Each structure stands twice: as structure tokens, then as C-alpha cells.
């Protein structure tokens, strides 16, 4: 019997985040949604207005016997720029912030340790601004956001942003792919 756990990451646009994590062995499901804010059951439009406090996130259900939380963290740090405050590339706003919503003390400790290690190693030229916050709530995004890249491969944003990010991720993490 598998041992299941959950991770919740905000790494910019949840279409990119979902597409990357969904390709990993051991990942059971990835749901795009919102976390970290005050408004209950927000819509995508509510969150995009920037006054809900929520971030776009991917909630990842995974089998810890096939992939560890630490491996998920390595992917998280790779697929976005954790030095950009409240943005990723041309996507601007606090809902695009870099954030790890930890679900346990062990996840918090692993997240802090890797963040500190990356800071000490000077992996980026600028300081890491990624938030580490205790998980409180998660609201799934509307159905049209789920599997967005797979269902909308011709979408210009997918072609210009999502697909190149996923291709780069797949080349680096080939050994972890389904």
C-alpha cells in the first residue's frame, strides 16, 4: 500500500506548475488552485484582482515511496525564479508569488533547509524571496484551468511560456519522469 502525502507550491502561473509536477513519477494528481488568502472560495477573476491575498498554487498529491518531498522541492526551485517578488516573468501580482505552503513540521524543516542551502550556495544573484507559510486552506481553480497545457496546446501563452518551461524541466529531470 502506498503512502500518500500532499504538497502545495506557488511558483507563478499554475498552468506551468501543474504541467511540470504532473509529469513526475509518484505524483498521483495535481490540482491548480488558490491558497494563502482570506477570501473563501475565490474565483480566478477574484484572485487576479489582487485583493484576496491568495496565490496561484498547485496542490500535489504524491506517493512518498516513489518520490520524496525533497525531490518535489528541487523541482519547485528549478521551475521558477524565486528571486522575483510578486511576479514570474511578465505575470505580475502577489497572486504569482513564490511560496511553499508546508503541511507538516517535516515539510517546513526540509523547505527551510533547502532554501538556506541555496542561499548559502549563492545559486541566484539576487536574494530568494520565497515565502514559507503554514498550509491553511486550498480552493481548486475552475475546471477550465485543469490540464491547461494538454487541453490548450495552441494557446499563445502555452506556446510562449508554458511549453518552453516544461521542455526545459523535462530535460533536466528526465530520471524522475513518468
N, C-alpha and C positions, 0 to 999 in steps of 0.2 A: 504494500500500500504506500502511495506517495505521501510525502509531507508537503503541504501547501502553505505558502506564505503570500503576503501582499506587500508591494512597494508602490509608492506614489511619488512621481517626479514631475516637476515643471521645468521644461527645457526649451522654452519658446513655443512655437506653434505646435499644438498637439497632433496635427497630422503627421509631422516629421517624427515626433517622439513615438507615436503609436507604430508607424511603419517600421522603425528600427527595432524596437523591442519585440514586436510581433514575429520577427524573423528568427529569434533566438530559440535554440533547443531548451526545453524545460519550461518555456513560457506557455502557460495554459490559455490565458486570454489577456488582452489589453483593451481597456475601455478609456476613450478620451472623455474628459470632463473637467470639472472645476473644483478647486479646493482652496482653503485658506482665507475665505472671506466671511462676511457677515450675512449676506442675503441668502435666505433659504430658497432652494430650487431655482437658481438663476437660469435665464436663457442665455444663449450665445450673445445675443444683442445686449442684454443687461451687462454681461461681463466686458464686452468690447467698449462700453461707455466708460469703463474705468472707475466706477464708483461703488462696486460691490466688494472690493478687497480680494476677490478670487483670482487665482492664476489658472491658466490653461494647463492641465496636467494629463498624464497618462497613468491610470491605475493598472498595475501589472500583477496578475496572479501567476505564481510560479511554483514549480516543484523544486524544493531545496535539495533534493537528492540528485537533480540533473543540472541545476545552475544555482550558484550561490548569490546572496545579496551583494557580496563584494564584487562579483563579476558584473552584476547589473550596474553597480556604482561606476565601474570602469567604463562601461558603455555610456552611462549618463554623462560623465565628464568629457567623453570624446565627442559626442554628437552635438554639442553646442558650445558657445563661448561664455564661460562662467564669469567673465570679467565685465560683461556688458550689463549695466544697471537698467532694469525695466525695459529690456529690448533684446531682440535677436535679429541682427541684420536690419532690414527695413521694417520689421514688425516692432512697433514701438508702443509701450504702455506697461503699466505694472502687471497686467494680466499675462505678459510674456516673460516675467521674471524667472530667474534661475532659482529653484527651490527644491529641497528634499523634505518631504513630509514623512518623518520616521514613525513607524508603527510600534516600536519597542525600544527599550534601552539598548539592546544589542545593535539595532539598526542605527540609533543615534551615535553610539560609540564608533561603529565602523565608518559612518559618514564623517564624523569629526576627525577621525584618524586619517582617512584618505585626503580630506580637504587640507589638513595640516601638512601631510606629506607632500602634496602637490604644491602647496605654498612654499615650503622649505626648499623643494627642488627648483623653484622658480620656473615652472613649466610655462607660465604665461608672463608676458612683460608687465602686465597690469595686475593689481590686486584682485583676488577672487571675491565676488560679491554674492555668491550663492547663499541663500538663507537656509538654515536648518531649523525646522519647526516641527513640533509635535503634531501628528495627524489628529484632526478633529472630525472632519466630515468630507464627504465626496458626493458630488452631484454629476451623474452621467450627462454628457452633452446630447443634443438632439441626434436622432438616428442618422441623419444625413452626414454627420461627421465621422461615423464609424467606418473603418476600412476605406478612408477617403482616397488614398492614393490608388488602391486597387480598383475602386469603382469609378475614379475620375482621372485616368492616366493622361488624358489630353488637356486637362485643366492647365492653364498657363502657369499658375503658381506651382503646381505639382511638377511641371516640366522644368521650371527655372530654379526652384528651391528644394522641394521635397525629394525628387528623384536623384539629383546630384548628391544630396546629403546621404541618402540611403545607399547609393552605389559606393560612396567613399567608406561608409561604415561597414558595408559587407566585405569590401576588400581587406580591411584591417582586422575584422573579427570573423573571418571565414571559418575558423575552427569551432566557433560557437553557434553557427547557423543550423537551422533545421534541415 
